[in-house]
Amino acid sequence: MEEAKDTEADQSIVATLSKSMGFQRIDIVFDHPQQVYYSGQHISGNVHLDLDEPMNALGIRLKCKGEAQVYFTDRSAGIRRKFSAFENYLHVETYLVGDGKEKSMITGGVYPFSLTLPENLPCSFEGRYGRVRYSIRALLDVTTIYRFSTNIIPFTVAPILDLNRDRLAPLPISVQQSKVYMGQTEALSMSMILPVHGYVPGQTIPIRINMDNQSTVVLKKIRIVLKKVVTYHSSEKSRKHKEIVVEVEQPVSRNSDTYDVTFDVPAVPPTGMIHCNIIDVLYTLKVEACVDVSEWYYRMFQKNLKLRTTIVIGTIPIQTYETPQKTGNVTEDSQFQPLRTMATDEYGNDTSSLKNADRERTAKPSLSLPLYEKSQIYRSSKPDRDDPTGDEGDSDGEVTPYSPMYRVYKFNSSQRRNN
């Protein structure tokens, strides 16, 4: 209640000050309408300042920052502990007019700006227990105490993961498993086959599932789940959180042993969080044969037959596998030009943790590429185990939700190709 009263008082003071000084508004308009940028590129735009008359002030200041935060709790022995971590990647403050020390006469108008992002920034990311966020705002410093400010405006730093430089991505997937159920003498066998490991948002993942049921167990359906597995790290403890990105249920038929299931990859961050040490991302694919076991004591022991593998989500598709459609007036070849090369790590097997720190890929798409879509935080695979995220803000107290924009392609095979 006291905080609410203080906020109302502050707003009243600002409103009174604005009216007395003839201040109308201050806004930022980006040159790039989607507000998507890559490491090393320029952020440019204009600060619009509306004043009834010239104002004596310290200057117009631009503040740009980028940081990562992790915050989660752990319950052990009835005690809840809080864990957090922080990384700072970018902090730039520059004056477009004035110097912040001596007052000068400032008039309303349009003030252009241009900032260069550093190299090797981690991509924007929003998760349940952490985020990597970049933002910018403009401030009119009247005195060292009073100022007028725009809202904190987040923007996306886009990721880069070139699947053509990933040794695992072009390799096919073939997983097989069998199980003999209680009371049975013959096994239920299942296999899944995928043409490659690596896909990009907008691309269709085709899965061929083969069933061989020599038992008398009745198969009800096949469940396919794509999960995003995010690991949040603090200096003392790590927490893993799984989100269900795509879930498909395939009906089964007694007359068929082969099923082809397809779904499109939505706008999600790529595998790995290069240059970020406190958040890791990987993707798993599960195929589950759901059997009909009616007796409750059988259900306690008869778990469904499950196949699991990891897949790689990138931002530049495998050229030898499937070519994306050209969009608008974009020259697709421009996005595949390598600008910088780094070593790639070797993958041991499908169940590896796919460590992120050495997995940057080098081609930087042109900003003219038009198709970006907002990402989202998907529902938890085990919501009953989730803890409250708290209301921790960033270094400026900003807690407003934000959805980063990720590159999405169109393919002839895509189920969304006609949208």
DRENDO-1510 file (C-alpha; in Angstrom, 1 decimal, always signed):
<recs>
REC; n; res; u; v; w
REC; 1; MET; +0.0; +0.0; +0.0 .
REC; 2; GLU; +2.8; +2.4; +0.9 .
REC; 3; GLU; +4.6; +1.6; -2.4 .
REC; 4; ALA; +1.3; +2.4; -4.3 .
REC; 5; LYS; +1.0; +5.8; -2.5 .
REC; 6; ASP; +4.7; +6.6; -3.3 .
REC; 7; THR; +4.1; +5.7; -7.0 .
REC; 8; GLU; +1.0; +7.9; -7.2 .
REC; 9; ALA; +2.9; +10.8; -5.6 .
REC; 10; ASP; +5.8; +10.4; -8.0 .
REC; 11; GLN; +3.4; +10.4; -11.0 .
REC; 12; SER; +1.8; +13.5; -9.7 .
REC; 13; ILE; +5.1; +15.3; -9.4 .
REC; 14; VAL; +6.1; +14.3; -12.9 .
REC; 15; ALA; +2.7; +15.4; -14.3 .
REC; 16; THR; +3.1; +18.8; -12.6 .
REC; 17; LEU; +6.7; +19.2; -13.7 .
REC; 18; SER; +5.7; +18.2; -17.3 .
REC; 19; LYS; +3.0; +20.8; -17.4 .
REC; 20; SER; +5.0; +23.6; -15.9 .
REC; 21; MET; +8.0; +23.0; -18.3 .
REC; 22; GLY; +5.9; +22.4; -21.5 .
REC; 23; PHE; +7.0; +18.8; -21.9 .
REC; 24; GLN; +4.7; +16.7; -24.1 .
REC; 25; ARG; +6.4; +13.4; -25.0 .
REC; 26; ILE; +9.6; +11.6; -25.8 .
REC; 27; ASP; +9.6; +8.5; -28.0 .
REC; 28; ILE; +12.0; +6.2; -29.8 .
REC; 29; VAL; +11.3; +5.0; -33.4 .
REC; 30; PHE; +13.6; +2.3; -34.8 .
REC; 31; ASP; +14.7; +2.3; -38.4 .
REC; 32; HIS; +14.2; -1.5; -38.4 .
REC; 33; PRO; +10.4; -2.1; -37.8 .
REC; 34; GLN; +10.8; -5.6; -36.4 .
REC; 35; GLN; +13.5; -4.5; -34.0 .
REC; 36; VAL; +15.6; -7.6; -34.7 .
REC; 37; TYR; +19.4; -7.2; -34.8 .
REC; 38; TYR; +22.5; -9.4; -34.9 .
REC; 39; SER; +25.8; -9.1; -32.9 .
REC; 40; GLY; +28.0; -6.5; -34.5 .
REC; 41; GLN; +25.2; -4.7; -36.3 .
REC; 42; HIS; +23.9; -1.2; -35.9 .
REC; 43; ILE; +20.8; -0.1; -34.0 .
REC; 44; SER; +19.6; +3.1; -35.5 .
REC; 45; GLY; +16.5; +5.2; -35.3 .
REC; 46; ASN; +15.2; +8.6; -34.0 .
REC; 47; VAL; +14.3; +10.1; -30.7 .
REC; 48; HIS; +11.2; +12.2; -31.0 .
REC; 49; LEU; +10.9; +15.0; -28.5 .
REC; 50; ASP; +7.9; +17.2; -28.3 .
REC; 51; LEU; +8.1; +20.5; -26.3 .
REC; 52; ASP; +5.8; +23.5; -26.1 .
REC; 53; GLU; +8.9; +25.7; -26.0 .
REC; 54; PRO; +12.7; +25.2; -25.7 .
REC; 55; MET; +13.8; +23.8; -22.4 .
REC; 56; ASN; +17.0; +24.4; -20.3 .
REC; 57; ALA; +18.2; +20.9; -19.5 .
REC; 58; LEU; +21.3; +18.8; -19.2 .
REC; 59; GLY; +20.7; +16.8; -22.4 .
REC; 60; ILE; +19.0; +14.0; -24.2 .
REC; 61; ARG; +20.5; +10.6; -23.1 .
REC; 62; LEU; +20.3; +7.2; -24.7 .
REC; 63; LYS; +20.7; +4.1; -22.6 .
REC; 64; CYS; +21.1; +0.7; -24.1 .
REC; 65; LYS; +21.8; -2.5; -22.0 .
REC; 66; GLY; +21.8; -6.3; -22.3 .
REC; 67; GLU; +21.9; -8.7; -19.5 .
REC; 68; ALA; +21.0; -12.2; -18.4 .
REC; 69; GLN; +19.2; -13.2; -15.2 .
REC; 70; VAL; +18.4; -16.5; -13.6 .
REC; 71; TYR; +16.1; -16.9; -10.6 .
REC; 72; PHE; +14.6; -20.0; -9.1 .
REC; 73; THR; +13.9; -21.7; -5.8 .
REC; 74; ASP; +14.7; -25.1; -4.4 .
REC; 75; ARG; +12.8; -26.9; -1.7 .
REC; 76; SER; +14.8; -29.3; +0.4 .
REC; 77; ALA; +14.0; -30.7; +3.9 .
REC; 78; GLY; +11.0; -28.3; +4.1 .
REC; 79; ILE; +13.2; -25.3; +3.5 .
REC; 80; ARG; +12.9; -23.1; +0.4 .
REC; 81; ARG; +16.1; -21.5; -0.8 .
REC; 82; LYS; +16.4; -18.9; -3.6 .
REC; 83; PHE; +19.1; -19.0; -6.2 .
REC; 84; SER; +20.0; -16.4; -8.8 .
REC; 85; ALA; +22.7; -15.5; -11.3 .
REC; 86; PHE; +23.4; -12.5; -13.4 .
REC; 87; GLU; +25.6; -11.7; -16.5 .
REC; 88; ASN; +26.0; -8.3; -18.1 .
REC; 89; TYR; +26.8; -8.1; -21.8 .
REC; 90; LEU; +26.0; -4.5; -22.8 .
REC; 91; HIS; +25.8; -1.2; -21.1 .
REC; 92; VAL; +26.0; +2.0; -23.2 .
REC; 93; GLU; +25.0; +5.5; -22.2 .
REC; 94; THR; +25.5; +8.3; -24.7 .
REC; 95; TYR; +24.2; +11.9; -25.0 .
REC; 96; LEU; +22.6; +12.9; -28.3 .
REC; 97; VAL; +22.4; +16.5; -27.1 .
REC; 98; GLY; +24.3; +18.0; -24.2 .
REC; 99; ASP; +26.8; +16.3; -21.9 .
REC; 100; GLY; +24.8; +15.7; -18.7 .
REC; 101; LYS; +27.0; +18.2; -16.8 .
REC; 102; GLU; +26.1; +21.7; -18.0 .
REC; 103; LYS; +22.7; +22.9; -18.9 .
REC; 104; SER; +21.9; +24.0; -22.4 .
REC; 105; MET; +18.8; +25.1; -24.4 .
REC; 106; ILE; +17.1; +22.0; -25.9 .
REC; 107; THR; +14.4; +22.3; -28.5 .
REC; 108; GLY; +11.8; +19.7; -29.6 .
REC; 109; GLY; +12.4; +17.8; -32.7 .
REC; 110; VAL; +13.8; +14.6; -34.1 .
REC; 111; TYR; +17.3; +13.4; -33.0 .
REC; 112; PRO; +18.8; +10.5; -34.9 .
REC; 113; PHE; +20.9; +7.9; -33.2 .
REC; 114; SER; +23.1; +4.9; -34.1 .
REC; 115; LEU; +24.7; +2.3; -31.8 .
REC; 116; THR; +26.9; -0.6; -32.8 .
REC; 117; LEU; +26.2; -3.8; -30.9 .
REC; 118; PRO; +29.3; -5.7; -29.7 .
REC; 119; GLU; +30.3; -9.0; -31.2 .
REC; 120; ASN; +29.6; -12.3; -29.4 .
REC; 121; LEU; +26.3; -11.4; -27.7 .
REC; 122; PRO; +24.1; -14.3; -26.6 .
REC; 123; CYS; +20.7; -14.2; -28.3 .
REC; 124; SER; +17.5; -12.9; -26.7 .
REC; 125; PHE; +15.7; -15.5; -24.6 .
REC; 126; GLU; +12.7; -15.6; -22.3 .
REC; 127; GLY; +12.1; -18.6; -20.0 .
REC; 128; ARG; +10.2; -19.5; -16.9 .
REC; 129; TYR; +13.2; -19.1; -14.6 .
REC; 130; GLY; +15.5; -16.7; -16.5 .
REC; 131; ARG; +16.0; -14.6; -19.6 .
REC; 132; VAL; +18.5; -12.8; -21.8 .
REC; 133; ARG; +17.1; -9.4; -22.6 .
REC; 134; TYR; +18.3; -6.3; -24.5 .
REC; 135; SER; +16.6; -2.9; -24.2 .
REC; 136; ILE; +16.9; +0.7; -25.0 .
REC; 137; ARG; +15.4; +3.9; -23.7 .
REC; 138; ALA; +15.8; +7.7; -24.1 .
REC; 139; LEU; +15.8; +10.2; -21.3 .
REC; 140; LEU; +15.6; +14.0; -21.2 .
REC; 141; ASP; +17.7; +14.9; -18.2 .
REC; 142; VAL; +16.3; +18.1; -16.7 .
REC; 143; THR; +18.5; +18.0; -13.6 .
REC; 144; THR; +20.5; +15.3; -12.0 .
REC; 145; ILE; +17.3; +14.3; -10.1 .
REC; 146; TYR; +14.4; +15.0; -12.5 .
REC; 147; ARG; +14.1; +13.5; -15.9 .
REC; 148; PHE; +11.6; +12.5; -18.5 .
REC; 149; SER; +12.0; +9.0; -20.0 .
REC; 150; THR; +10.5; +6.7; -22.6 .
REC; 151; ASN; +9.4; +3.3; -21.5 .
REC; 152; ILE; +12.1; +0.6; -21.4 .
REC; 153; ILE; +11.9; -0.8; -25.0 .
REC; 154; PRO; +13.1; -4.4; -25.5 .
REC; 155; PHE; +14.6; -5.5; -28.8 .
REC; 156; THR; +15.7; -8.9; -30.1 .
REC; 157; VAL; +19.3; -9.9; -30.6 .
REC; 158; ALA; +18.9; -12.8; -33.1 .
REC; 159; PRO; +20.7; -16.1; -32.7 .
REC; 160; ILE; +23.0; -17.8; -35.2 .
REC; 161; LEU; +23.3; -21.6; -35.5 .
REC; 162; ASP; +24.3; -22.7; -39.0 .
REC; 163; LEU; +23.3; -26.4; -39.4 .
REC; 164; ASN; +25.6; -26.7; -42.3 .
REC; 165; ARG; +28.5; -26.4; -39.9 .
REC; 166; ASP; +27.1; -28.8; -37.3 .
REC; 167; ARG; +28.5; -32.3; -37.6 .
REC; 168; LEU; +25.4; -33.9; -36.0 .
REC; 169; ALA; +22.7; -32.0; -37.9 .
REC; 170; PRO; +22.8; -33.8; -41.4 .
REC; 171; LEU; +23.0; -37.3; -39.9 .
REC; 172; PRO; +19.8; -39.5; -39.8 .
REC; 173; ILE; +18.2; -40.8; -36.7 .
REC; 174; SER; +17.2; -44.4; -36.1 .
REC; 175; VAL; +16.1; -45.5; -32.7 .
REC; 176; GLN; +14.6; -48.9; -31.8 .
REC; 177; GLN; +13.3; -50.5; -28.6 .
REC; 178; SER; +11.4; -53.6; -27.5 .
REC; 179; LYS; +9.5; -54.5; -24.4 .
REC; 180; VAL; +7.9; -57.6; -23.0 .
REC; 181; TYR; +4.9; -56.8; -20.8 .
REC; 182; MET; +3.9; -58.7; -17.7 .
REC; 183; GLY; +2.0; -61.8; -18.5 .
REC; 184; GLN; +3.3; -61.8; -22.1 .
REC; 185; THR; +5.8; -64.0; -23.9 .
REC; 186; GLU; +6.3; -61.9; -27.0 .
REC; 187; ALA; +7.5; -58.4; -27.2 .
REC; 188; LEU; +6.1; -55.1; -28.4 .
REC; 189; SER; +8.8; -53.4; -30.7 .
REC; 190; MET; +8.9; -49.9; -32.0 .
REC; 191; SER; +11.3; -47.8; -34.0 .
REC; 192; MET; +11.4; -44.2; -35.2 .
REC; 193; ILE; +13.4; -42.9; -38.2 .
REC; 194; LEU; +14.1; -39.2; -39.1 .
REC; 195; PRO; +16.1; -38.1; -42.2 .
REC; 196; VAL; +18.3; -35.7; -40.3 .
REC; 197; HIS; +19.0; -34.4; -36.8 .
REC; 198; GLY; +18.8; -30.7; -37.6 .
REC; 199; TYR; +15.8; -28.4; -38.4 .
REC; 200; VAL; +14.9; -24.8; -38.4 .
REC; 201; PRO; +11.7; -23.0; -37.3 .
REC; 202; GLY; +9.1; -23.3; -40.0 .
REC; 203; GLN; +10.5; -26.6; -41.2 .
REC; 204; THR; +8.6; -29.9; -41.1 .
REC; 205; ILE; +10.0; -32.7; -39.0 .
REC; 206; PRO; +8.9; -36.1; -40.6 .
REC; 207; ILE; +8.9; -39.1; -38.3 .
REC; 208; ARG; +8.4; -42.6; -39.5 .
REC; 209; ILE; +7.2; -45.0; -36.8 .
REC; 210; ASN; +7.3; -48.7; -37.2 .
REC; 211; MET; +5.4; -51.0; -34.8 .
REC; 212; ASP; +5.8; -54.7; -34.4 .
REC; 213; ASN; +3.4; -56.1; -31.8 .
REC; 214; GLN; +3.8; -59.8; -31.3 .
REC; 215; SER; +2.1; -59.6; -28.0 .
REC; 216; THR; -1.6; -59.5; -27.1 .
REC; 217; VAL; -1.3; -56.0; -25.5 .
REC; 218; VAL; -3.6; -53.5; -27.1 .
REC; 219; LEU; -2.0; -50.4; -28.5 .
REC; 220; LYS; -4.3; -47.3; -27.9 .
REC; 221; LYS; -2.4; -44.5; -29.6 .
REC; 222; ILE; +1.1; -43.2; -30.3 .
REC; 223; ARG; +2.1; -39.9; -28.6 .
REC; 224; ILE; +4.9; -37.7; -30.0 .
REC; 225; VAL; +6.3; -34.9; -27.9 .
REC; 226; LEU; +8.9; -32.3; -28.8 .
REC; 227; LYS; +10.3; -30.7; -25.6 .
REC; 228; LYS; +12.5; -27.7; -25.0 .
REC; 229; VAL; +14.8; -28.5; -22.1 .
REC; 230; VAL; +16.2; -25.4; -20.4 .
REC; 231; THR; +18.8; -25.6; -17.7 .
REC; 232; TYR; +19.3; -22.5; -15.5 .
REC; 233; HIS; +22.5; -22.2; -13.6 .
REC; 234; SER; +23.5; -20.4; -10.5 .
REC; 235; SER; +26.9; -20.6; -8.8 .
REC; 236; GLU; +25.5; -23.1; -6.3 .
REC; 237; LYS; +22.8; -25.1; -8.1 .
REC; 238; SER; +21.2; -25.7; -11.5 .
REC; 239; ARG; +17.6; -26.2; -12.3 .
REC; 240; LYS; +16.1; -28.0; -15.3 .
REC; 241; HIS; +12.8; -27.0; -16.8 .
REC; 242; LYS; +11.0; -28.9; -19.6 .
REC; 243; GLU; +8.4; -27.2; -21.9 .
REC; 244; ILE; +6.1; -29.1; -24.3 .
REC; 245; VAL; +6.6; -27.3; -27.6 .
REC; 246; VAL; +4.6; -29.7; -29.8 .
REC; 247; GLU; +2.4; -32.7; -28.9 .
REC; 248; VAL; +0.8; -35.0; -31.4 .
REC; 249; GLU; -1.4; -38.0; -30.9 .
REC; 250; GLN; -1.4; -40.5; -33.7 .
REC; 251; PRO; -4.3; -43.0; -33.8 .
REC; 252; VAL; -3.4; -46.6; -34.5 .
REC; 253; SER; -5.0; -49.2; -36.6 .
REC; 254; ARG; -4.8; -53.0; -36.5 .
REC; 255; ASN; -4.3; -53.0; -40.2 .
REC; 256; SER; -1.1; -50.8; -40.2 .
REC; 257; ASP; +2.3; -51.2; -38.6 .
REC; 258; THR; +3.8; -48.0; -40.1 .
REC; 259; TYR; +2.9; -44.4; -39.3 .
REC; 260; ASP; +4.2; -41.2; -40.8 .
REC; 261; VAL; +3.8; -38.2; -38.4 .
REC; 262; THR; +4.8; -34.7; -39.3 .
REC; 263; PHE; +4.7; -31.3; -37.6 .
REC; 264; ASP; +6.3; -27.9; -38.1 .
REC; 265; VAL; +8.9; -26.4; -35.8 .
REC; 266; PRO; +7.5; -23.2; -34.3 .
REC; 267; ALA; +9.5; -20.0; -33.6 .
REC; 268; VAL; +11.9; -21.2; -30.9 .
REC; 269; PRO; +15.4; -20.3; -29.9 .
REC; 270; PRO; +18.1; -22.6; -31.3 .
REC; 271; THR; +19.9; -25.3; -29.5 .
REC; 272; GLY; +22.5; -23.8; -27.2 .
REC; 273; MET; +22.9; -20.4; -25.8 .
REC; 274; ILE; +26.4; -19.4; -27.1 .
REC; 275; HIS; +28.1; -16.8; -25.0 .
REC; 276; CYS; +25.7; -17.2; -22.1 .
REC; 277; ASN; +27.0; -19.2; -19.1 .
REC; 278; ILE; +23.9; -19.4; -17.0 .
REC; 279; ILE; +21.3; -20.7; -19.5 .
REC; 280; ASP; +21.5; -23.9; -21.7 .
REC; 281; VAL; +18.8; -25.0; -24.2 .
REC; 282; LEU; +18.4; -28.4; -25.9 .
REC; 283; TYR; +15.5; -30.2; -27.6 .
REC; 284; THR; +14.3; -33.8; -27.1 .
REC; 285; LEU; +11.9; -35.8; -29.2 .
REC; 286; LYS; +9.9; -38.6; -27.5 .
REC; 287; VAL; +7.7; -41.2; -29.2 .
REC; 288; GLU; +5.5; -43.1; -26.7 .
REC; 289; ALA; +3.4; -46.2; -27.5 .
REC; 290; CYS; +0.4; -45.9; -25.2 .
REC; 291; VAL; -0.9; -49.4; -24.3 .
REC; 292; ASP; -4.3; -50.3; -22.9 .
REC; 293; VAL; -3.6; -52.0; -19.5 .
REC; 294; SER; -6.9; -52.0; -17.7 .
REC; 295; GLU; -6.0; -53.6; -14.3 .
REC; 296; TRP; -4.7; -51.1; -11.8 .
REC; 297; TYR; -2.0; -53.5; -10.5 .
REC; 298; TYR; -0.7; -53.9; -14.1 .
REC; 299; ARG; -0.6; -50.2; -14.6 .
REC; 300; MET; +1.8; -49.8; -11.6 .
REC; 301; PHE; +4.4; -51.9; -13.4 .
REC; 302; GLN; +3.6; -51.7; -17.1 .
REC; 303; LYS; +5.0; -48.5; -18.3 .
REC; 304; ASN; +4.5; -47.4; -21.9 .
REC; 305; LEU; +7.2; -48.2; -24.4 .
REC; 306; LYS; +9.1; -44.9; -25.1 .
REC; 307; LEU; +11.8; -43.9; -27.6 .
REC; 308; ARG; +13.9; -40.7; -27.0 .
REC; 309; THR; +16.4; -38.8; -29.0 .
REC; 310; THR; +17.8; -35.2; -29.3 .
REC; 311; ILE; +17.4; -33.0; -32.3 .
REC; 312; VAL; +19.2; -29.8; -33.2 .
REC; 313; ILE; +17.2; -26.6; -33.8 .
REC; 314; GLY; +19.2; -24.1; -35.9 .
REC; 315; THR; +18.7; -20.8; -37.7 .
REC; 316; ILE; +20.2; -21.7; -41.1 .
REC; 317; PRO; +18.8; -24.9; -42.7 .
REC; 318; ILE; +20.9; -27.8; -44.1 .
REC; 319; GLN; +21.4; -26.9; -47.8 .
REC; 320; THR; +21.7; -30.6; -48.9 .
REC; 321; TYR; +18.5; -31.6; -47.2 .
REC; 322; GLU; +15.8; -29.1; -48.1 .
REC; 323; THR; +15.8; -25.6; -49.7 .
REC; 324; PRO; +13.5; -23.0; -48.2 .
REC; 325; GLN; +11.2; -20.8; -50.3 .
REC; 326; LYS; +12.4; -17.3; -51.2 .
REC; 327; THR; +10.3; -14.7; -49.4 .
REC; 328; GLY; +9.6; -11.2; -50.9 .
REC; 329; ASN; +12.6; -9.7; -52.6 .
REC; 330; VAL; +15.2; -11.4; -50.4 .
REC; 331; THR; +18.3; -13.0; -51.9 .
REC; 332; GLU; +18.5; -16.2; -50.0 .
REC; 333; ASP; +22.1; -16.8; -51.0 .
REC; 334; SER; +23.2; -13.7; -48.9 .
REC; 335; GLN; +22.3; -15.5; -45.6 .
REC; 336; PHE; +24.7; -18.3; -46.2 .
REC; 337; GLN; +27.9; -16.3; -46.5 .
REC; 338; PRO; +30.2; -17.2; -43.6 .
REC; 339; LEU; +31.7; -14.2; -41.8 .
REC; 340; ARG; +33.6; -15.8; -39.1 .
REC; 341; THR; +34.6; -19.4; -38.3 .
REC; 342; MET; +34.9; -21.1; -34.9 .
REC; 343; ALA; +35.5; -24.7; -34.1 .
REC; 344; THR; +32.6; -27.1; -33.5 .
REC; 345; ASP; +32.4; -29.7; -30.9 .
REC; 346; GLU; +32.0; -33.4; -31.4 .
REC; 347; TYR; +28.7; -35.0; -30.4 .
REC; 348; GLY; +29.0; -38.3; -28.5 .
REC; 349; ASN; +25.5; -39.6; -28.9 .
REC; 350; ASP; +21.8; -38.6; -29.0 .
REC; 351; THR; +21.6; -38.3; -25.3 .
REC; 352; SER; +24.5; -36.0; -24.8 .
REC; 353; SER; +23.8; -32.6; -23.1 .
REC; 354; LEU; +24.9; -30.8; -26.2 .
REC; 355; LYS; +27.1; -28.2; -24.4 .
REC; 356; ASN; +26.6; -24.8; -25.9 .
REC; 357; ALA; +29.8; -22.8; -25.4 .
REC; 358; ASP; +31.6; -23.9; -28.6 .
REC; 359; ARG; +28.7; -24.1; -31.0 .
REC; 360; GLU; +28.4; -20.7; -32.6 .
REC; 361; ARG; +27.8; -20.8; -36.3 .
REC; 362; THR; +28.9; -18.1; -38.5 .
REC; 363; ALA; +26.6; -16.9; -41.3 .
REC; 364; LYS; +24.7; -13.8; -40.4 .
REC; 365; PRO; +21.3; -13.3; -42.2 .
REC; 366; SER; +20.6; -10.0; -43.8 .
REC; 367; LEU; +18.3; -7.7; -41.8 .
REC; 368; SER; +16.1; -7.5; -45.0 .
REC; 369; LEU; +14.9; -11.1; -44.2 .
REC; 370; PRO; +11.2; -10.4; -43.5 .
REC; 371; LEU; +9.9; -13.4; -41.7 .
REC; 372; TYR; +10.3; -13.3; -37.9 .
REC; 373; GLU; +7.8; -14.5; -35.4 .
REC; 374; LYS; +7.3; -14.0; -31.7 .
REC; 375; SER; +8.4; -16.9; -29.5 .
REC; 376; GLN; +6.6; -18.0; -26.3 .
REC; 377; ILE; +7.1; -19.9; -23.1 .
REC; 378; TYR; +5.3; -23.2; -23.5 .
REC; 379; ARG; +3.5; -25.2; -20.9 .
REC; 380; SER; +5.5; -27.2; -18.5 .
REC; 381; SER; +5.7; -30.9; -18.9 .
REC; 382; LYS; +5.3; -31.2; -15.1 .
REC; 383; PRO; +3.5; -28.1; -13.8 .
REC; 384; ASP; +3.0; -29.5; -10.4 .
REC; 385; ARG; +6.7; -29.3; -9.8 .
REC; 386; ASP; +7.1; -25.7; -10.9 .
REC; 387; ASP; +7.9; -23.1; -8.3 .
REC; 388; PRO; +6.8; -19.5; -8.4 .
REC; 389; THR; +9.1; -17.4; -10.6 .
REC; 390; GLY; +9.0; -14.4; -8.3 .
REC; 391; ASP; +8.9; -10.8; -9.5 .
REC; 392; GLU; +12.6; -10.1; -9.8 .
REC; 393; GLY; +13.2; -7.3; -12.3 .
REC; 394; ASP; +16.3; -6.4; -14.2 .
REC; 395; SER; +18.8; -3.8; -13.2 .
REC; 396; ASP; +16.2; -1.1; -13.9 .
REC; 397; GLY; +13.3; -3.0; -12.2 .
REC; 398; GLU; +11.7; -3.9; -15.5 .
REC; 399; VAL; +9.5; -7.0; -15.3 .
REC; 400; THR; +7.2; -6.6; -18.2 .
REC; 401; PRO; +6.9; -9.8; -20.3 .
REC; 402; TYR; +8.6; -9.8; -23.7 .
REC; 403; SER; +8.6; -12.2; -26.6 .
REC; 404; PRO; +11.8; -12.3; -28.7 .
REC; 405; MET; +11.5; -12.6; -32.5 .
REC; 406; TYR; +13.1; -15.6; -34.2 .
REC; 407; ARG; +13.7; -16.3; -37.9 .
REC; 408; VAL; +11.0; -18.6; -39.4 .
REC; 409; TYR; +11.4; -20.2; -42.9 .
REC; 410; LYS; +8.9; -21.5; -45.4 .
REC; 411; PHE; +9.3; -24.8; -47.1 .
REC; 412; ASN; +7.3; -26.6; -49.8 .
REC; 413; SER; +6.8; -29.5; -47.3 .
REC; 414; SER; +5.6; -27.1; -44.5 .
REC; 415; GLN; +2.1; -27.7; -43.2 .
REC; 416; ARG; +1.8; -23.9; -42.8 .
REC; 417; ARG; +3.0; -23.1; -46.3 .
REC; 418; ASN; -0.4; -21.7; -47.4 .
REC; 419; ASN; -0.8; -19.4; -44.4 .
</recs>
